[in-house]
Amino acid sequence: MSETVLKFLVSELRIVRIICQNNKCAAVVETTVDDLDRYFRGWCCPLCKEPFRHDDLGNNFLTELQNALRGLKKIQDKVQVEFVLPVKNDK
């Protein structure tokens, strides 16, 4: 049995979609990787203003994600990171 997969390199990522999971908000914000920190400067949902953090974790993971993606893009001549996602077949 063969499996269909979707493969993409981190260096190919241009648009990020952030989906709020706080209290029935479900806001969806699409932005470029480079603008991620501008949209989420306060590290909270731009619509409902609920924070995107966990009490045990003090890091701003959206900023860390942005920095990691930018860093990997800068060294793509030395290393590439590829995500492989299975494609669900509804047959």
C-alpha positions in Angstrom: 0.0 0.0 0.0 1.4 3.4 -1.0 0.9 6.6 0.9 0.6 10.0 -0.6 2.6 12.7 1.2 3.1 16.4 1.0 6.7 17.5 1.4 8.0 21.1 1.8 11.2 22.7 2.9 11.2 25.2 5.8 12.9 27.7 3.4 9.8 27.5 1.2 7.5 28.8 4.0 6.3 32.3 3.4 2.8 32.5 5.1 2.0 31.4 8.6 -1.5 30.9 9.8 -2.1 31.3 13.6 -5.4 30.0 14.9 -6.6 31.2 18.3 -7.7 28.4 20.6 -8.8 30.6 23.5 -12.4 30.6 24.8 -14.5 30.3 21.6 -12.5 32.9 19.7 -11.1 30.8 16.8 -9.6 33.9 15.1 -7.4 33.0 12.1 -4.6 35.4 11.3 -2.4 34.8 8.2 0.8 36.7 8.0 4.2 36.4 6.4 7.0 34.8 8.5 8.8 38.2 8.6 5.7 40.0 9.9 4.9 37.4 12.6 6.3 39.5 15.5 4.4 42.6 14.3 1.0 40.9 14.5 1.7 39.2 17.8 3.8 41.8 19.5 2.0 41.4 22.8 2.0 37.6 22.4 -1.8 37.5 22.5 -4.7 37.1 20.0 -5.2 40.3 18.1 -9.0 39.8 18.3 -9.9 38.5 21.7 -6.6 39.7 23.4 -6.2 36.4 25.3 -2.5 35.6 25.8 -0.8 32.8 23.9 1.2 31.4 26.8 1.2 28.7 29.4 1.9 29.6 33.1 4.8 27.1 33.3 6.4 28.5 30.1 7.7 32.0 29.9 9.0 32.0 26.4 7.4 33.7 23.4 7.3 30.8 21.1 6.0 32.7 18.1 9.1 34.9 18.2 11.2 31.8 18.6 9.5 30.2 15.7 10.1 33.3 13.6 13.8 33.4 14.6 14.2 29.7 13.8 12.6 30.0 10.4 14.7 33.1 9.6 17.9 31.4 10.8 17.3 28.2 8.8 16.6 30.3 5.7 20.0 32.0 6.1 21.8 28.7 6.2 19.8 26.9 3.5 23.0 26.4 1.4 24.3 24.3 4.3 21.2 22.4 5.5 17.6 22.1 4.7 14.7 21.0 6.9 11.8 19.3 5.2 8.4 18.5 6.7 6.6 15.5 5.4 2.8 15.4 5.9 0.6 12.4 5.1 -2.2 13.4 2.8 -5.5 11.8 3.9 -7.3 9.9 1.2 -11.0 9.9 1.6 -11.6 6.9 -0.6 
